[in-house]
Amino acid sequence: MTLDWNQFLGQTLNITMHENYGVVYGSKKDEHPAFYEIVFKTGKLIAAFDDGLLLEAVREGQVIKIFVPFTSIKCAEIF
């Protein structure tokens, strides 16, 4: 089944992803990096492509764009 994501443009999506890992480095030189699991992406849907979705979100006062490939999406909530 395919879904026409264009009908949800401008709406907020909360995407639960398959396991994906990131790294955060500490502020001190001798600190080891901490690994964390990224499981959620939230933002306004601004574009839909054949291979994924483009979200727009505000983080720390900056507008960022997030591309989420369909292969990374476990489920999506649409608000």
C-alpha positions as CSV (number, residue, x, y, z in Angstrom):
1,M,0.0,0.0,0.0
2,T,1.3,3.4,-0.8
3,L,0.3,6.6,0.9
4,D,0.0,10.1,-0.8
5,W,2.0,12.0,1.8
6,N,1.3,15.3,-0.1
7,Q,-2.2,15.4,1.5
8,F,-0.4,15.9,4.9
9,L,1.8,18.8,3.9
10,G,1.9,21.5,6.6
11,Q,0.9,19.0,9.3
12,T,3.1,17.9,12.2
13,L,4.5,14.4,12.1
14,N,5.9,12.5,15.0
15,I,8.0,9.7,13.5
16,T,9.1,6.6,15.4
17,M,12.2,5.3,13.7
18,H,14.0,1.9,13.6
19,E,17.1,2.0,15.7
20,N,19.6,4.7,14.8
21,Y,22.5,5.8,16.9
22,G,24.3,9.1,17.4
23,V,27.2,10.4,19.3
24,V,27.4,13.3,21.8
25,Y,30.9,14.6,22.8
26,G,31.5,16.0,26.3
27,S,32.7,19.5,27.0
28,K,35.9,18.3,28.7
29,K,38.8,16.9,26.7
30,D,39.1,13.8,28.8
31,E,35.4,12.8,28.5
32,H,34.5,9.9,26.4
33,P,31.7,10.3,23.8
34,A,28.3,9.1,24.9
35,F,26.2,7.1,22.5
36,Y,22.5,7.5,22.4
37,E,19.6,6.0,20.5
38,I,17.6,8.3,18.2
39,V,14.1,7.0,18.0
40,F,11.9,10.0,17.3
41,K,11.8,12.8,14.7
42,T,9.2,15.5,15.0
43,G,8.5,18.4,12.7
44,K,6.2,19.9,10.1
45,L,6.0,18.0,6.8
46,I,7.2,20.3,4.1
47,A,7.9,17.9,1.2
48,A,7.4,14.2,0.3
49,F,9.7,12.4,-2.1
50,D,9.9,8.9,-3.6
51,D,12.4,7.8,-1.0
52,G,11.5,9.8,2.1
53,L,10.0,12.8,3.9
54,L,11.3,16.3,4.6
55,L,10.4,17.8,8.0
56,E,11.0,21.3,9.3
57,A,11.6,21.8,13.0
58,V,12.9,24.6,15.3
59,R,15.8,23.6,17.6
60,E,17.6,26.1,19.9
61,G,16.0,29.0,18.0
62,Q,17.1,27.7,14.5
63,V,15.0,26.3,11.8
64,I,16.3,22.9,10.6
65,K,15.3,20.6,7.9
66,I,15.3,16.8,8.5
67,F,15.2,14.2,5.8
68,V,13.8,10.8,6.9
69,P,14.1,7.9,4.5
70,F,11.1,5.6,4.3
71,T,13.3,2.7,5.2
72,S,14.0,4.3,8.6
73,I,10.4,4.9,9.5
74,K,8.7,2.4,11.9
75,C,5.5,4.4,12.3
76,A,4.2,8.0,12.0
77,E,1.7,10.0,13.9
78,I,0.0,12.8,12.0
79,F,-1.3,15.9,13.9
